[in-house]
């Protein structure tokens, strides 16, 4: 059955891709086997990460960018990471509603991935979903994340090119912006740039980027203005993505970046496997017995861990 599913994913069947991503999202045991079957067909897609604060217009940019890419004949995959209610478990599918024009195209696959109130492990699931889209023959995969927390940064960092989207209202926020966001941005976009404050934000951003040591000191990080709702600046954004792609390839940095991501992925897989093997039912019962004593300071967490390894 899994063989058949893998074959259908390789043929880019939408229903099969959706089923494969569901196995990943639900942490099914079959997902690991499926990913093994598909792995040799991965590594061809180019990953674009789009991140930034809520309300910056990331979905509108994703939609507009996917249209430009499609007009050039590329096949597109989109993973939109949704915030969700921990109570209902239901994703806010606004992103998918806004992007449904692209979704009706057979060569565009859109999927919202729910956080279900916890971002733990989401970076791993998003990366595995990208592997399925990659194996299905997509040329470009866009990963859109909501917010600027550590997990969103982790997801964005799995991309080959990371785009940070801001709006003029983010002006004050730039001063207190997390260093991580400044470090991971390969391209900065000021969306809704027809609003007041876009010039001020542009100057502040460029100043900070010049002052900050970047991981690519031989390359100036571009700051682009867009009005995505009117398709303004999207063609320019597309050109800068390709310039960054060519830069990474010509300098040998794309291969280095992907190897670093593979090392992270292998470390995560090893840690997950070791953790799952370590916490046997017996050890879990022992933890339940000892937790009250640890909480009352009768024994220390360090003594308990030593006991686990006896």
N, C-alpha and C positions, 0 to 999 in steps of 0.2 A: 504493500500500500504506500509506504514512504517512497519507494523507488518511483512509483507512478506519479506521486506528488512532485518529486524532484524533477522528473521529466517535463511535467506540465509547467513548472516554474521556469525551466530552461527555455521553454517555448514562449515565455512571457504571457501566460494565461492569467488574467486578472484575478479570477476566483482562486487559483492555486497560490498566487503570491499572497493574497489576503489570508488564506488558510495557514500558510507557512509563518507569516508574521504573528498570527494568533497563537500558534504553538510557542513561539518565542516569548510573546507577551505574557502568556499564562504559565510560563516556566515549565512547560511539558517536558517529560523525559525524552520524548521523540524529537524535540527541537535540536538537541545536540547531534543526534544521528543525521538529521536532515542537513544541518550546517556542514557536517563532514562530507556528505554527498555533493554538496554544492561548491565546496571550497575551491576546487581547481578551476571553476568558472568565474571566480571573483578576481578583483584587482584591476579591472579595466575601467570602472566608473570613476569620475572625478567628484569628490565630495565638497559641497559648499555649505558652510555653517552660517546661519543668520541668527543673531542674538541681539539683545538690547532690552530696555525696560518696557513694561506693558504699555500699550497705547501708542507705540512708536510707528506703527503701520508695517510691521514685519510681514504679516500675511498678505497685505496689498503688494508689497515689494516682491514677495515670493511668487505671487500670482502673475505679476507683470513680467518678472524675470523669466518665469517658466514659458510664458508666451513668446518672448524674444528667442529663447533657446529652441523652442519648437519650430519657430519660423525659419531657423537655420537647419532644421531637419534632425535635431537631437531628440533622443528619447529621455524622458524625465521621470524621476521618482521623487516624491516629497514626503518627508516625515515631519509632521507637526506635533510637537510635544505640548500637550494640553494640561493646564491646571485642572484638578478635579476635586470634587467634594469627597472627603473621607467618609461621609455618611451615606451618600447615595452610590458612590462609585461610578457615577455617570460622567463622561467627558463633556466639557462644553465644546460642542462641535462647530462653534462659530467659524473657526479657521476653515473647516471643510465646506461650510455653506458659502463662505466668501470665495473659495477657490473652485466652486463646482463647475464653472465655465471650463477650466482646464481639465477637470476630472472626467468630463464627457468625452475627452480625446482618448483613444485606445492606447496611445503611446505616452500617456501621463498616468502615473499611479500615485494617488494621495492617500495617506494613512495618518490618522491622529493616534498618538500613543498617550494613554492616560497615566498620570502620576499616582492616582488613587490616594492622594493625601501624603504620600511618602515618595521622595525622590531617590531613595536608596535603590541601587541596582538599575536605575533607569538608563544610565549612560551605557551599560552593558547591553540592555535590551535594544536601545536605539541603534547601537553599532551592529548588532546581529540582524536587525531589520534591514539595515543598509546592505549587509552582505547578501541577503535574499534578493533585494532590488538589483544589486550589482550582478548577481548570477543570472537574473532575468533579462539582462541585456541593456539596462539603462546606461546612457552615456554620462548623465549628470544626476546626482542625488543631492537634493536640498534638505538640510536638517534645520528646521525652525524651532527655536526654543523660546519659551515665555519667561521673562525675568532674567536676573543676573546673579543668581545664587551659585554656589560651588558646583552643584550637579549640572546646571546649565552650562557653566564654563567647561566642565569635563566633556559634555556632549559636543560643544562647539570645537573643542580641541581635537576631536577625532577627525575633523574636516581638514581638507587640503588647503582651502581658502576660507578664512573666517571673516564675516562681514558684521560689523557692529553698527546697529541702526539707532540713531538718536533723533529727537525733535527739538525745535527751538526752545520749547519749555524745559528741556533738560539742561539748559544753560548753567543754572546754579549747581545742578547735580554733578556736572563734570568736575567741579572742584573737589567733590567728596567721592568721586567715582572710585570703585574698587580698582586697585592696581591691576588685578587679574584681567579685568576687562580691557584696560589699556594695553596690556601685554599681548593678549591673544588676537587683537584686531589686525588683520592684514589690509582691510579696506574699511574706512569709516564713512557712513552715509548720514547726511542730515536730511531726513525726510520732512515733508510738509514745509519745505524751505520757502514757500511763498508767505509764511507767517513772520510776524515781527520777531526779531531776536536771532534769526538764522545767521546773519553776518557776525554778530558777537560770538555765537557758539562756534562758528567756523574758525575765527581768530583764536579763541581759547583752546580749541582742539589742536590746531596746528602748532601752537606754542607748546602745549604739553607734549605733543608727539616729538617735537624737535628736542625738547629738554630731556626727554626720557630715552635711556639707552634701549634700543629695540634689539630683538634677536636677529634682525636683518639689517645691520648697520650700513650696508652698501645699497640700501633701497629706501627711498622716501615713501612713507605710507600715505596713500592718497586720501583726501577728504572730498567726497562728492556730494553735491546737492541734488535732491530729487523731489518731485511731487508725484509719488507713485500712483495716486488716484487719477492723475491726468496723463500718466505714462511719460512724464518729463524726467529725463536723466537716466532712464532705465537702459537705454542703448549704451550710454557712457559707462554705466556700471558693468554691463556685459563685457565691454572692451577692457576695463580694468581687471576683471576676473581673468580674462584670457592673458593679459599681460603678466599677471601674477603667476598663472599656471606656467607660462613660457619661462619666466624668471626662475621658478623652482626647478623646472626640468633642465634648463641650461646650466644651472649651478650645481646640479646633482642633489639639491636639497629636498626634492620630493621623495626620492628613494630613502634618504636619511629620516625624514619625518615619518614616513610609513613604517620603517623599521622600528622607530621609537614607539609608535602606537602598537605595533605587534608585540613588542616586549612588555608593554603595559598590559595588553590583553592576556598574554601568557601568564604573567604574574597574578592577574585577577582570577584566571581559571584555576591556577594552582592553589591560591589562597581559598577559593570557594570550595574546592575539592577537599583540601585538608580540613577546613572548618566542618564540613558536612561529615567527614569520616571521624573527626575527633569527638563531636557531640553525640556520643552513643546514648541510648535510653538510660543506661546506668549512670553516666556522668550527669545527665540532665536531672535525674532523681536526686543525686548527691547535691547538686546546686540548689534545688528546691529545699533540701533539708538544711543547708548551711546559710542560705541568704538572710534569714532572720538574725542569726548570730553575727553575721558580718555587719548587718544594719545596726545592731545593738553594740557594735564595737567589741564583741567578745573575742572574735577572731578577725584577722586582717584578710583583705582580698589576696594578699601575697602568699599568706599561709595556705589559703584555699587552692590557689593555683599550683603551689608546690605539692599539695595533697593529690591533685588531679594527675600529676605526673609520676606519682609513686608506683 
